Amino acid sequence: MPAGREDFAELPYEAPQDDLEKQVADIVAEVLDVDRVGRDDSFYDFGGTSLQAIRICARIERDLGMKALPLWFFSNDVLHEFVQELRTRAEKAHV
């Protein structure tokens, strides 16, 4: 059974705002073994490791078809910031 988000995060839960945020939040929650991840939650608040970042990025690429690099978690550890990085990189790739 996954751990509760509230055991890790101090901020009130804010639900993901769109489909991509929701999909990425679900992947992050599953890999980190927590019940849910909010849009303002930091990967590091859940004790995220580099191995988990690699697993999350591999799942994003496999399930969503979007390139994702674990390095992006260093400067975009909050869910909505990481998703914005995914969007920005995807847009640049299609130009």
MODELLER restraints for C-alpha pairs under 7 A, 6 or more apart:
rsr = mdl.restraints
at = mdl.atoms
rsr.add(forms.Gaussian(group=physical.xy_distance, feature=features.Distance(at['CA:2:A'], at['CA:33:A']), mean=4.88, stdev=0.5))
rsr.add(forms.Gaussian(group=physical.xy_distance, feature=features.Distance(at['CA:2:A'], at['CA:34:A']), mean=4.59, stdev=0.5))
rsr.add(forms.Gaussian(group=physical.xy_distance, feature=features.Distance(at['CA:2:A'], at['CA:35:A']), mean=5.31, stdev=0.5))
rsr.add(forms.Gaussian(group=physical.xy_distance, feature=features.Distance(at['CA:3:A'], at['CA:33:A']), mean=6.34, stdev=0.5))
rsr.add(forms.Gaussian(group=physical.xy_distance, feature=features.Distance(at['CA:3:A'], at['CA:34:A']), mean=4.57, stdev=0.5))
rsr.add(forms.Gaussian(group=physical.xy_distance, feature=features.Distance(at['CA:3:A'], at['CA:35:A']), mean=5.98, stdev=0.5))
rsr.add(forms.Gaussian(group=physical.xy_distance, feature=features.Distance(at['CA:4:A'], at['CA:34:A']), mean=5.67, stdev=0.5))
rsr.add(forms.Gaussian(group=physical.xy_distance, feature=features.Distance(at['CA:4:A'], at['CA:35:A']), mean=5.39, stdev=0.5))
rsr.add(forms.Gaussian(group=physical.xy_distance, feature=features.Distance(at['CA:5:A'], at['CA:34:A']), mean=5.87, stdev=0.5))
rsr.add(forms.Gaussian(group=physical.xy_distance, feature=features.Distance(at['CA:5:A'], at['CA:35:A']), mean=6.03, stdev=0.5))
rsr.add(forms.Gaussian(group=physical.xy_distance, feature=features.Distance(at['CA:5:A'], at['CA:36:A']), mean=5.94, stdev=0.5))
rsr.add(forms.Gaussian(group=physical.xy_distance, feature=features.Distance(at['CA:5:A'], at['CA:37:A']), mean=6.72, stdev=0.5))
rsr.add(forms.Gaussian(group=physical.xy_distance, feature=features.Distance(at['CA:8:A'], at['CA:45:A']), mean=5.85, stdev=0.5))
rsr.add(forms.Gaussian(group=physical.xy_distance, feature=features.Distance(at['CA:8:A'], at['CA:46:A']), mean=5.60, stdev=0.5))
rsr.add(forms.Gaussian(group=physical.xy_distance, feature=features.Distance(at['CA:9:A'], at['CA:41:A']), mean=6.74, stdev=0.5))
rsr.add(forms.Gaussian(group=physical.xy_distance, feature=features.Distance(at['CA:9:A'], at['CA:45:A']), mean=6.10, stdev=0.5))
rsr.add(forms.Gaussian(group=physical.xy_distance, feature=features.Distance(at['CA:13:A'], at['CA:38:A']), mean=5.48, stdev=0.5))
rsr.add(forms.Gaussian(group=physical.xy_distance, feature=features.Distance(at['CA:14:A'], at['CA:38:A']), mean=5.08, stdev=0.5))
rsr.add(forms.Gaussian(group=physical.xy_distance, feature=features.Distance(at['CA:14:A'], at['CA:39:A']), mean=5.79, stdev=0.5))
rsr.add(forms.Gaussian(group=physical.xy_distance, feature=features.Distance(at['CA:14:A'], at['CA:40:A']), mean=6.61, stdev=0.5))
rsr.add(forms.Gaussian(group=physical.xy_distance, feature=features.Distance(at['CA:15:A'], at['CA:38:A']), mean=5.08, stdev=0.5))
rsr.add(forms.Gaussian(group=physical.xy_distance, feature=features.Distance(at['CA:15:A'], at['CA:39:A']), mean=5.92, stdev=0.5))
rsr.add(forms.Gaussian(group=physical.xy_distance, feature=features.Distance(at['CA:16:A'], at['CA:22:A']), mean=5.17, stdev=0.5))
rsr.add(forms.Gaussian(group=physical.xy_distance, feature=features.Distance(at['CA:16:A'], at['CA:38:A']), mean=5.96, stdev=0.5))
rsr.add(forms.Gaussian(group=physical.xy_distance, feature=features.Distance(at['CA:16:A'], at['CA:39:A']), mean=4.97, stdev=0.5))
rsr.add(forms.Gaussian(group=physical.xy_distance, feature=features.Distance(at['CA:21:A'], at['CA:80:A']), mean=6.68, stdev=0.5))
rsr.add(forms.Gaussian(group=physical.xy_distance, feature=features.Distance(at['CA:21:A'], at['CA:83:A']), mean=6.23, stdev=0.5))
rsr.add(forms.Gaussian(group=physical.xy_distance, feature=features.Distance(at['CA:25:A'], at['CA:37:A']), mean=5.46, stdev=0.5))
rsr.add(forms.Gaussian(group=physical.xy_distance, feature=features.Distance(at['CA:25:A'], at['CA:38:A']), mean=6.98, stdev=0.5))
rsr.add(forms.Gaussian(group=physical.xy_distance, feature=features.Distance(at['CA:26:A'], at['CA:36:A']), mean=6.97, stdev=0.5))
rsr.add(forms.Gaussian(group=physical.xy_distance, feature=features.Distance(at['CA:27:A'], at['CA:56:A']), mean=6.48, stdev=0.5))
rsr.add(forms.Gaussian(group=physical.xy_distance, feature=features.Distance(at['CA:28:A'], at['CA:56:A']), mean=6.09, stdev=0.5))
rsr.add(forms.Gaussian(group=physical.xy_distance, feature=features.Distance(at['CA:29:A'], at['CA:35:A']), mean=6.25, stdev=0.5))
rsr.add(forms.Gaussian(group=physical.xy_distance, feature=features.Distance(at['CA:29:A'], at['CA:36:A']), mean=5.38, stdev=0.5))
rsr.add(forms.Gaussian(group=physical.xy_distance, feature=features.Distance(at['CA:29:A'], at['CA:37:A']), mean=5.67, stdev=0.5))
rsr.add(forms.Gaussian(group=physical.xy_distance, feature=features.Distance(at['CA:31:A'], at['CA:52:A']), mean=6.57, stdev=0.5))
rsr.add(forms.Gaussian(group=physical.xy_distance, feature=features.Distance(at['CA:31:A'], at['CA:56:A']), mean=6.49, stdev=0.5))
rsr.add(forms.Gaussian(group=physical.xy_distance, feature=features.Distance(at['CA:32:A'], at['CA:48:A']), mean=6.81, stdev=0.5))
rsr.add(forms.Gaussian(group=physical.xy_distance, feature=features.Distance(at['CA:39:A'], at['CA:79:A']), mean=5.03, stdev=0.5))
rsr.add(forms.Gaussian(group=physical.xy_distance, feature=features.Distance(at['CA:39:A'], at['CA:80:A']), mean=5.08, stdev=0.5))
rsr.add(forms.Gaussian(group=physical.xy_distance, feature=features.Distance(at['CA:40:A'], at['CA:78:A']), mean=5.69, stdev=0.5))
rsr.add(forms.Gaussian(group=physical.xy_distance, feature=features.Distance(at['CA:40:A'], at['CA:79:A']), mean=6.01, stdev=0.5))
rsr.add(forms.Gaussian(group=physical.xy_distance, feature=features.Distance(at['CA:40:A'], at['CA:80:A']), mean=6.47, stdev=0.5))
rsr.add(forms.Gaussian(group=physical.xy_distance, feature=features.Distance(at['CA:41:A'], at['CA:78:A']), mean=5.31, stdev=0.5))
rsr.add(forms.Gaussian(group=physical.xy_distance, feature=features.Distance(at['CA:41:A'], at['CA:79:A']), mean=5.91, stdev=0.5))
rsr.add(forms.Gaussian(group=physical.xy_distance, feature=features.Distance(at['CA:42:A'], at['CA:77:A']), mean=5.12, stdev=0.5))
rsr.add(forms.Gaussian(group=physical.xy_distance, feature=features.Distance(at['CA:42:A'], at['CA:78:A']), mean=4.14, stdev=0.5))
rsr.add(forms.Gaussian(group=physical.xy_distance, feature=features.Distance(at['CA:42:A'], at['CA:79:A']), mean=6.34, stdev=0.5))
rsr.add(forms.Gaussian(group=physical.xy_distance, feature=features.Distance(at['CA:43:A'], at['CA:77:A']), mean=5.20, stdev=0.5))
rsr.add(forms.Gaussian(group=physical.xy_distance, feature=features.Distance(at['CA:43:A'], at['CA:78:A']), mean=6.22, stdev=0.5))
rsr.add(forms.Gaussian(group=physical.xy_distance, feature=features.Distance(at['CA:44:A'], at['CA:77:A']), mean=6.83, stdev=0.5))
rsr.add(forms.Gaussian(group=physical.xy_distance, feature=features.Distance(at['CA:53:A'], at['CA:70:A']), mean=5.10, stdev=0.5))
rsr.add(forms.Gaussian(group=physical.xy_distance, feature=features.Distance(at['CA:54:A'], at['CA:70:A']), mean=5.41, stdev=0.5))
rsr.add(forms.Gaussian(group=physical.xy_distance, feature=features.Distance(at['CA:57:A'], at['CA:68:A']), mean=4.99, stdev=0.5))
rsr.add(forms.Gaussian(group=physical.xy_distance, feature=features.Distance(at['CA:57:A'], at['CA:69:A']), mean=5.96, stdev=0.5))
rsr.add(forms.Gaussian(group=physical.xy_distance, feature=features.Distance(at['CA:57:A'], at['CA:70:A']), mean=6.20, stdev=0.5))
rsr.add(forms.Gaussian(group=physical.xy_distance, feature=features.Distance(at['CA:60:A'], at['CA:66:A']), mean=6.25, stdev=0.5))
rsr.add(forms.Gaussian(group=physical.xy_distance, feature=features.Distance(at['CA:60:A'], at['CA:68:A']), mean=6.69, stdev=0.5))
rsr.add(forms.Gaussian(group=physical.xy_distance, feature=features.Distance(at['CA:61:A'], at['CA:67:A']), mean=5.42, stdev=0.5))
rsr.add(forms.Gaussian(group=physical.xy_distance, feature=features.Distance(at['CA:61:A'], at['CA:68:A']), mean=6.42, stdev=0.5))
rsr.add(forms.Gaussian(group=physical.xy_distance, feature=features.Distance(at['CA:66:A'], at['CA:90:A']), mean=6.97, stdev=0.5))
rsr.add(forms.Gaussian(group=physical.xy_distance, feature=features.Distance(at['CA:68:A'], at['CA:86:A']), mean=6.56, stdev=0.5))
rsr.add(forms.Gaussian(group=physical.xy_distance, feature=features.Distance(at['CA:72:A'], at['CA:82:A']), mean=6.98, stdev=0.5))
rsr.add(forms.Gaussian(group=physical.xy_distance, feature=features.Distance(at['CA:73:A'], at['CA:82:A']), mean=6.75, stdev=0.5))
rsr.add(forms.Gaussian(group=physical.xy_distance, feature=features.Distance(at['CA:76:A'], at['CA:82:A']), mean=4.83, stdev=0.5))
